[in-house]
Amino acid sequence: MLSVYTAQQLTAAETERMGIRLGVIGNPIAHSKSPQMQHAALQACGIRGRYARLLADTTPGAFESMLTQLAELGFVGVNVTVPFKKQAFAAAVQADALSTLCGAANTLVRHADGWHCHNTDGPGFEKAIAELCGKRLSELHIVILGACGGAGSALATQCALAACPHLTLINRPRPQLEELAEHLRPHAQGSLHTAHFGTPQAEQLIQQAHLIVNATSLGLAEGDPLPFEPQLLQPGQMVYDIVTHDTPLRRAAAARGCLTDNGLGMLLWQGAFAFEHWFHTLPPIEPMRDALR
């Protein structure tokens, strides 16, 4: 089995030989830890099949073409990651409530009438935060960095639906930021603010937050800049970086006395909920968690 499959390498002969019926689509994708976690879930549940990393081209139509190819190959379902989550929602013939609200999906399930989409990022994030600090989203003042992205919009939506008392969405200046905020305000039970990176307003809101979530792609590469100056952080704040490896932001936050974590907890739980959509059973969590260590 190859480490990464392109559309050209994902032939009927190869998928049949390797028993590949699940996967994760993204670009880049070689870093994904989902296969080891999902293979552990399949084994624990006694389900035959393999899960592959799938590299989709970012040219127009390539993602949709790959979905057609996967359906023809008999795939059960796929996860979707950067930068295709919004395209996954658009390509689906049926969507769950969270996907519909945030306009992004990370899980697709093949049905006779086409792909049905779900967003398990939000519920996975909520479980990960509860494991990190023992608190519900309804108890925290939360700042989400990169709120307009596929993951950021899902987390923002989850926080609004979970009655977060004070939610701040920070992004670079884009019309989509205010559009997301207006879309979420009818569902939010607390206050909802927007701000742009590097502004005094954003800096003040970061300083006042209980939980700062980095949902940008900054940190995927070691040389990436920090999304904000770490001097803004206060001891006791929580910094959650959805990137699944250690990052400069997480190290800087720990040095400032913050409680920090990477995205492995969110990855674990969103993967478990995706598995539940594919096979109608929640897999044992500990084998999946062990596979990520």
C-alpha positions in Angstrom: 0.0 0.0 0.0 1.4 3.4 -1.0 1.8 6.2 1.6 -0.2 8.6 -0.6 -2.4 7.9 -3.6 -3.0 10.3 -6.5 -6.1 9.9 -8.7 -3.9 8.2 -11.3 -2.6 5.7 -8.8 -6.0 4.9 -7.4 -6.9 2.2 -9.9 -9.5 -0.5 -9.5 -6.8 -3.2 -9.5 -4.9 -1.4 -6.7 -7.9 -0.7 -4.5 -9.1 -4.3 -4.9 -5.7 -5.7 -4.2 -5.2 -3.6 -1.0 -8.9 -3.6 0.1 -9.0 0.2 0.2 -12.5 1.4 0.9 -11.9 4.5 3.0 -9.6 7.5 2.9 -8.8 11.1 3.6 -8.6 13.7 0.8 -6.4 16.7 1.1 -3.5 18.7 -0.3 -1.0 18.4 1.3 -1.9 15.0 2.8 1.3 13.0 3.5 1.4 14.3 7.1 -2.1 12.9 8.0 -2.3 10.6 11.0 -5.8 9.4 10.2 -4.8 6.1 8.6 -3.2 4.7 11.7 -6.1 5.8 13.8 -8.8 4.4 11.5 -7.0 1.1 10.9 -7.0 0.6 14.7 -10.8 1.3 14.7 -11.4 -1.1 11.8 -9.4 -3.8 13.6 -11.1 -3.3 16.9 -14.5 -3.6 15.3 -13.6 -6.6 13.1 -14.3 -4.7 9.9 -12.2 -5.6 6.8 -10.8 -2.7 4.8 -8.0 -0.2 4.5 -7.9 3.6 4.8 -5.6 5.6 2.4 -4.2 9.1 2.1 -5.6 10.6 -1.1 -3.9 13.6 -2.8 -6.4 15.6 -4.8 -5.3 18.3 -7.3 -6.3 21.8 -6.4 -7.2 22.7 -10.0 -10.9 23.4 -10.6 -13.0 20.2 -10.8 -10.3 17.8 -9.7 -11.8 17.2 -6.2 -15.2 16.5 -7.6 -13.7 14.2 -10.2 -11.9 12.3 -7.5 -15.3 11.9 -5.6 -16.8 10.4 -8.8 -13.8 8.1 -9.1 -14.1 6.9 -5.4 -17.8 6.2 -5.8 -17.1 4.1 -8.9 -14.4 2.2 -6.9 -17.0 1.3 -4.2 -15.6 3.5 -1.4 -17.7 3.5 1.8 -16.7 7.0 2.8 -13.9 9.5 3.1 -12.7 12.3 5.4 -11.9 15.6 3.8 -9.3 18.1 5.0 -7.5 21.3 3.8 -8.4 22.8 1.4 -11.5 20.9 0.3 -14.0 21.1 3.2 -16.2 23.7 1.6 -16.1 21.8 -1.7 -17.1 18.7 0.1 -20.2 20.4 1.4 -21.0 21.8 -2.1 -20.6 18.3 -3.7 -23.0 16.5 -1.3 -26.6 15.8 -2.2 -27.5 15.8 1.5 -25.9 17.5 4.5 -26.3 17.4 8.3 -27.2 20.5 10.3 -23.7 21.6 11.3 -22.4 21.2 7.7 -25.3 23.3 6.5 -24.7 26.1 9.0 -21.0 26.4 8.5 -20.9 25.5 4.8 -18.1 23.0 5.2 -17.9 19.2 5.7 -15.1 16.9 6.7 -16.9 13.5 6.4 -18.6 12.0 3.3 -20.6 8.8 3.2 -21.5 7.2 -0.1 -25.2 6.4 -0.6 -27.2 5.3 -3.7 -28.2 8.8 -4.5 -24.7 10.3 -4.1 -22.5 11.6 -1.3 -24.0 12.6 2.1 -21.9 15.0 4.2 -21.4 15.5 7.9 -19.2 17.8 9.9 -17.6 16.0 12.9 -14.9 18.7 13.4 -17.2 20.6 15.8 -18.3 17.7 18.0 -14.7 16.4 18.0 -13.4 19.8 19.1 -16.0 20.0 21.9 -14.9 16.6 23.2 -11.2 17.5 23.0 -11.7 20.7 25.0 -13.7 18.8 27.7 -10.8 16.3 27.9 -8.2 19.2 28.1 -9.8 21.3 30.8 -12.9 19.5 32.1 -15.2 22.4 31.0 -18.0 22.8 28.5 -17.9 25.4 25.7 -20.7 27.1 27.5 -18.4 28.0 30.3 -15.6 29.6 28.2 -14.8 32.9 26.5 -13.4 31.7 23.2 -11.3 33.3 20.4 -11.1 31.4 17.1 -8.2 32.4 14.8 -8.8 31.7 11.1 -12.6 31.6 11.5 -13.3 31.7 7.8 -11.5 28.5 7.0 -13.2 25.1 6.7 -12.2 24.0 10.2 -12.5 27.5 11.7 -16.1 28.0 10.5 -17.1 24.5 11.9 -15.6 25.3 15.3 -17.2 28.8 15.4 -20.6 27.2 14.6 -20.1 24.5 17.3 -19.3 27.2 19.8 -22.3 29.3 18.9 -24.6 26.2 19.1 -23.1 25.2 22.4 -24.0 28.6 24.0 -20.5 29.9 24.3 -21.0 33.1 26.4 -18.5 35.2 24.5 -17.2 34.2 21.1 -14.7 36.1 19.0 -13.9 35.3 15.3 -10.6 36.6 14.1 -9.5 36.5 10.5 -7.7 38.6 7.9 -10.0 41.1 6.3 -12.5 39.1 4.1 -16.2 39.6 3.4 -16.7 36.0 4.6 -15.9 37.0 8.2 -18.9 39.3 8.6 -21.1 36.9 6.6 -20.2 34.0 9.0 -20.9 36.2 12.0 -24.3 37.3 10.7 -25.1 33.7 9.9 -24.3 32.6 13.4 -25.8 35.4 15.5 -29.4 34.0 15.4 -28.0 30.8 16.9 -25.6 32.3 19.4 -26.9 32.7 23.0 -23.9 34.9 24.0 -22.0 37.8 22.5 -20.3 37.4 19.2 -17.5 39.7 17.9 -15.3 39.8 14.9 -11.8 41.3 14.5 -8.9 41.4 12.1 -5.4 40.0 12.8 -3.0 42.6 14.1 -5.6 45.2 15.2 -5.8 46.5 18.8 -9.3 45.1 19.1 -8.0 41.6 18.2 -5.2 41.9 20.7 -7.5 43.0 23.5 -9.9 40.1 22.8 -7.1 37.6 22.8 -5.9 38.9 26.2 -9.4 38.5 27.7 -10.2 35.0 26.4 -10.2 31.8 28.4 -9.5 29.7 25.3 -7.6 30.7 22.1 -8.0 28.3 19.2 -5.6 28.4 16.3 -7.6 27.2 13.3 -5.3 28.7 10.7 -2.8 26.7 8.7 0.1 28.6 10.5 2.2 25.9 12.3 1.9 23.2 9.6 5.5 24.2 8.7 8.1 24.8 11.3 9.1 28.1 9.8 5.6 29.6 9.9 5.1 32.9 11.7 3.0 33.0 14.9 -0.6 34.2 14.3 -0.2 36.8 17.1 2.5 38.1 19.5 2.8 35.6 22.4 3.3 38.5 24.9 -0.5 38.9 24.7 -1.0 35.7 26.5 -1.7 35.5 30.2 -0.8 32.6 32.6 -3.7 30.3 33.0 -5.2 30.9 29.5 -5.7 27.9 27.3 -4.3 27.7 23.7 -5.5 24.9 21.5 -3.8 24.5 18.1 -5.7 22.2 15.7 -2.4 21.3 14.0 -1.6 17.7 15.2 2.1 18.2 15.9 4.0 20.5 18.3 4.1 24.1 17.0 5.9 27.3 17.7 2.6 28.8 19.0 2.1 26.0 21.5 5.7 26.2 22.7 5.4 30.0 23.1 2.1 29.6 25.0 3.5 27.0 27.4 6.4 29.3 28.1 3.9 32.0 29.1 2.2 29.7 31.6 -0.7 28.7 29.4 -2.4 25.3 29.3 -1.8 24.0 25.8 -2.7 21.1 23.5 -2.3 20.1 19.9 -5.1 18.9 17.6 -4.7 15.1 18.3 -7.7 15.1 20.6 -9.9 16.7 18.0 -8.5 14.4 15.3 -9.3 11.4 17.5 -12.9 12.3 18.2 -13.8 13.7 14.8 -12.4 10.4 13.4 -14.5 8.3 15.8 -17.7 10.2 14.9 -16.8 9.9 11.2 -16.5 6.1 11.7 -19.9 6.1 13.4 -21.4 7.7 10.3 -19.8 5.1 8.0 -20.6 2.0 10.0 -23.4 3.1 12.4 -21.3 2.2 15.5 -19.0 4.3 17.6 -15.6 2.5 17.7 -13.6 1.9 20.8 -11.7 5.1 21.6 -8.6 3.8 23.4 -7.2 1.7 20.5 -7.6 4.8 18.3 -5.9 7.0 20.9 -3.0 4.5 21.3 -2.5 4.5 17.5 -1.9 8.2 17.6 0.8 8.1 20.3 
